[in-house]
Amino acid sequence: MKPSSLSHHIKRAIKPFAKSTFAILTKLFVRPIPPSKLLIIRTDAIGDYLLFRPFLSSIRETYPNYHITLLGNASYRDLALCFDRESIDTFLWFKPKSFSRNIMYRICFLYKLKKMRFTLCLNPMYSRDIATSILISYVNAPNKIAPLGDCVNSTPAQKTYFDRFYTQLTPCAPQVMFEFYRNMEFFTHAINLQTQPSPYINASTLPSLSSCFVDSAPLHAKSYSVLFIGASAAYRKWSIEHFAKIGSYLATHYHQHIIICGGIEDRANASHLQSLITNNTQSHNTKPQILNLAGKTSLTQLGSLVYNGNYLISNETGCAHLGTLLDTTIVIVVSNGNHLGRFIPYPKRLSDKYYPVFHRFIEDNFDKYEQLSNAFAYKSNLDINEIKPESIISIIDSTSQFLHKEQI
């Protein structure tokens, strides 16, 4: 055999071996391309999250191959895990109070965050606080985007300093804007959002009442209303005596069982409210049951309670947003005007079952809405207890045709 022919046969014989060897060596020694990673920061309250979460599906559609992490406030963990697992790959939970009060928590959290690497960071928070701004300074990402925002939760000097950590600040309209539309404004600029997502929550993911409250007969009577007495600050809480008048009216005039809800810190007030309503309805023929669940429910259980109830009477807080976005219950919100225009009232095009009840000063000057919203967009000093129960009762009477519905 000629040398050239022998060489040809040898090459043909070793070619498959060479290819497989090269493939193995490539896998062993060539680094794989790291996946693109997106960090979303949303460390504010439950209501803020509920008005932001409708945009998560649009973010997922825009970045289908990204690993998406949500750095969120642990206060809404229960809801996020229930509603948003399809849009979020990893949840990183943040406790603002621990971050500000516990130096070891702060050090450990910042160390953990610093070790992570992201391709892009989106922070849609319009009123960024110092804690969130510190977090941004520790985020490793070549691109960080946030709205221009305001200085409500920081000084102008602090905002100027921390804004330097962003690569892009998107423009914001100067007027007070309802928070859902403020979020839409940001995502229009940040991810080229083309269509408005639905703000509503799919209740099918909530736990059923029968699985949560096996022994609570009023919940299975299909005729109950929820009184939510909690709020983030005392000046935003309507008096227990006023709530008692509403609960008693619902029980005696519309045969409603009454479910009292709130946080752990509301337990004493809830017990007092339960006693007041019980005393007021003792002589009534239907003997309504008054169930105190303050501090005893998860957020998803609260959602199921509200969804299946007939009325939700609430202070302006996360529960009011939850009830409104579930879009089945008549939601009556008592407010002194705090966050007027930004979180209350809901625009009619977003909800037709939402009824805000404001302080008389706001009601009498509602034709000057723009001036009022500028004055009360972030805080109101009006006395919430000057709002009389009769205002709520009139709404109950005018909407009573919606009573009695099937449970999920």
Steps between C-alpha positions, in 0.01 A plus 500: 500500500630840408594739787243755382225238499604378846492854633153548355369186671655601834336843482163343425541263794591760760265775380195386705722449805648848457155657474368331812820582691470865398136511610589355840788741551277792399244407764771457762704814443281755318281703736130497411340834424334610826123549480373857488363603835246768586446645848175680584491700823169564675554547873201718587160399641228252405288753311803613298572140405140427399497799263839398357457124456276522187814603308696186590354304209609776260852490644508123450386540139767764437777289655389140432849349536605695809518360850280748689549574870261710705651677799179564691365601838443192714164646607339394172682169463184292541327679211800498265557127543131439432457728198835547327705180488455481122663840449775483763778238515652600835363699793737691727313621809590823675394622846521883510464531878772243566722671245469835679516367859721190491860560391575129456196452276611797292857376462393146409238614251733744324776238487261251342380758248853614414601146398222477241543602136225634276475618142229755571333650807155662488378706795150636424464672840405866451558608862821317586605486865855493636500126570410418140756749373770331708401167347542642150852614583589134573338351188750371243339574163633699203151644440273638771177679414255692721248783458622852568272493805466745786656587837213400729700230679843666480658842494590658163869453583451131582301444181765672289771283654321166455368586152863475384481122536246476216596492135158631394226704670178495299290818469192549719194719453499781761139458616381261770413171332320186617767244585394241241545758225826622653631145469375483142681826423827350623470173311402683182843663509700215656378199298305669220166384640239518223173397664340549841490177701195400696538605866270229632595196705408148396317371808527137389847483655368595845436227759137401542315606813422139586870415509591802714213531746346157550308578818383856426129472426449869403744460212293223346172687528578705186376810678777682681692826481855584602608791718873567464608725787878512449721763336867594500451806723255598775381813317383276213282280724129569529367465854383163632173661609430608140584153370263356762210706365568370149531139613181525703314656207611228258399233750158635593386645165657257252544181707874505451739303716799721583865402457751728673849505347825686562857447606639350820525851642122542450394206718398706804296740287345207316387339826347831607324531165367146527352579842339822378332336200390201709339730757332708230346197329400283798132578466495436126303199379757367251782474758789584266837353585797731556831333419828658609788398268731797563860380489389146416508496119768491235468750215368234263243389759400864540464521123270198499293649783460830319432339163215290637348771719230748405656819633847607602503807724863602541742772584717606206759223517623190318178307566297763314724457194477122527120510511478747213730304269318173573206687345200323653425657837355845563798685651431805716817681603508754782774759447614833637648572157847359562666421161208666320536456126785254532341201677143619550249522338520230233411641158153381398645336188695265730222413744123549515461335842726740689351773720732743681361699792701813569518764768234769455763759403601290200140420406408870509798601286514212255460740208855612590633147470836595350580737787379246755709219352809719504433587865420147621696278258739392775333583832179644638449644847120494476332310785372170360255465790308803378372269226160383623363144471192635322711562188591133483146388581361695205738315265399166651133578444558607139700186413312235698371335181844340464468294820520118505737336253662160455832415658811386314 
